[in-house]
Amino acid sequence: MKYIFEVRIRAGYTAEDYADAWMRASELIQRAPGALGTELHRKIGEPDTLIAIAHWDSKASRDAMESQHNPDVADIIRRAVPFCEIRPLGEFEDPEWVVNPTG
């Protein structure tokens, strides 16, 4: 499954600042059972808007991680929150089908 959210960077902070915080928090979160990696993408034409994608083997694994308070992760997030607006876009199942071009 994928957990996807949008991040809008506020003035005085940069996408690179957020990416640094994202990487530090992700390194800790990725130690949780079921964590399968993360991605951070800039929006085309809007460099201060990002989409963040966290991959998990299941919603249950992600929920289990969320239920275990990690003070280091909480501190990283708390320090970044004043400088950005984070809007969850949702939790998505892995695709039932994938269409790839044939060559």
N, C-alpha and C positions, 0 to 999 in steps of 0.2 A: 504494500500500500504506500501511498504517497501523502505526506502532509505538506500543503502548499500555502504560502502566505506572501503578501506583498509588503515591501518595506519602502517607505518614502523618507529620504534623508532630509533633515532640516538644515537651514543655513548655519554655517559655522562648523559643520561636520562633513565628512566626505564618505563616499561609497567605500573607499579604501579603509577608512576608520571602522566602518561597520563590518567590512569583510574581515578585518583583524579580530574584532570581537566574535564574529561568527565562527571563525576558524578555532579560536580558543575554546569557545563553548562546545563546538562540534567535536573537538578532540575528546572532550570528557563524555559527551552524550554518546558518542560512537562506541564507547566501552560497554554500553548496555546490551544485554542479549536481544537479538533481533534487529539491531541497527545495521543498515546496509549502505550508508553513505549520505552525503548531502551535496547540493548544488546551489550556486548563487549566480543569478543572471541579471545583467543590466537590461532595462527596457530600451529599445531602439528609439533614439531621438529624445529620451528623457534619462540622462545619465544618473540622476538622483533618485530614480525609481528602480527597485530591484524586485525580482521574484526569487523566493527561496523555496527549495524543495528538499524535504527530508524523506529518505526511503527507509521503509521498515518491512520486515517479513510479515507482520500482521498488525492490526489495530490493537490487539491485546498486548503485544510487545511494547508498542508505543505508550499505551495507557499505563503499563507496569512501570516504565521508566518515569513517566510523569508523576506517579504516585510515590516515588522515592525521591524525597527532597535532597538535592545536591547543593550545598551552600556555595560552592565555587561557581557552578553554572548560574545560580540565582544572582550572585554578585556581578558576574560579567553582564548578564542581561540588565540588571538594575542600573549599571553604569551607562549602558547604551540607550536605554529607553528615553531619556530626556532629549536625545538628539535625532530621534526618528519616530515615525508613526508606523506601527505594525498592524496589518489587517489580515486576519486569517481568511484564506479563500476556501479552505475545506480539506477534508480527508477523502482521498480517492482510492478506490480499489485498483489493483494492477489491471491492465487491459485484458479483456476476454479474447481480443484478437488484435493483431498488428498487421498492417498492410505495408509491405515494403515493395519498392519498385523492382521489377525484374530487369535484368540486363542481358 
